[in-house]
Amino acid sequence: MPTCDVISCAQSQSIPLYLDVDTSSFYTDLTLAQASLWFVTALWLAQSVLSFLRLYHSHSQHISGPCLPREKELLLARSPSDGCPTPPHLSSTIFV
């Protein structure tokens, strides 16, 4: 029967471990991973800012168009002014 020797924590610290692991490039890999993370974060931030600017530009062009007074009047349920041509009014017709 094999015997199990109980050793203390202090004794286990003195036992050499031969794991055959190369840790020489650990800090290089860690630095590369950190730089990559910062780069991706910067790209995400730039994309977010550019998307917001595109949305703002599109929204401001849509609002400041020549038909703004007519759109306001339509929203307020008044008759449209002659400032912008209105689309032809289509009536719904059912053919039987």
Secondary structure, 3 states (H helix, E strand, C coil): CCCCCCCCHHHHHCCCCCCCCCCCCHHHHHHHHHHHHHHHHHHHHHHHHHHHHHHHHHHHHHHCCCCHHHHHHHHCCCCCCCCCCCCCCCCCCCCC
